[in-house]
């Protein structure tokens, strides 16, 4: 049986315990807040990022790992493993996917690199499912074939607290943000083929949250979703409240709460709420 290395970046949202338990190789994304750069999950925790964003959110930025880090990792892995499976954040939003492909070729280490077309919980779920397939005795080729179907089976919806950080990051135009703020419009964002798009514009925050609950209900009924993750950008109490409400509405579904990965939260802002899942077939 081939010895397989699992590779990803810190947008995966997996816990440090799970990463260590399964020896997953994670390249850290960079978060820059108040002109100081931090390697996600190494120099700073997700929770600490959001504490800083509350105080210094303006101008916060993110960047991908240095290409040399990819090459160094793959040079090391080829001495320990037969091949690898790498799943990265959406290639429409970051260059980690392409860097991973280029670095594996440069290092001469065979890696199947998969564009998740998303990030956070859904990306982590792809990896945990892949490890389950490995534990079931699936071959390398079988695992890759199944994993490559996952990017089109994910959904994620985000409700930013306000549009200021989206405006600063270029995710919405200044004109859009000004008019939306004047009219008290809330944007629900989603992913479409790896790109973040506006799913709906809704007048009040309460109605926007209710609309997301409706989207969750539809996913449960249409796609037989069994597990849904509620993600938050530094507002855990609010996420737990959503969880409690959704559990009362859908008692057969497993709901979990996670912190939204900072590279997403930096662009959508402190206080962002989100839901995500991997559809069942």
Buried (B, 14 or more C-beta within 10 A) or exposed (E): EEEBBBBBBBBBBBEEEBBEEBEBBBBBBBBBBEEEEBBBBEBBBBEBBBEBBEEEBEEBBBEBBEBEBBBBBBBBBBEEBBBBBBBBBBBBBBBBBBBBBBBBBEBEBBBBBBBBBBBBBBBBBBBBBBBEBBEEEBEBEEBBEBBBEBBEBBBBBBBBBBBBBBBBBEBBEEEBBEEBEEEEBBBBBBBEEBEBEBBBEBEEBEEBBEBBBEBBEEBBEEBEBEBBBBBBBBBBEBBEEBBEBBEEEBEEBEBEBBBBBBBBBBBBBBBBBBBBBBBEE
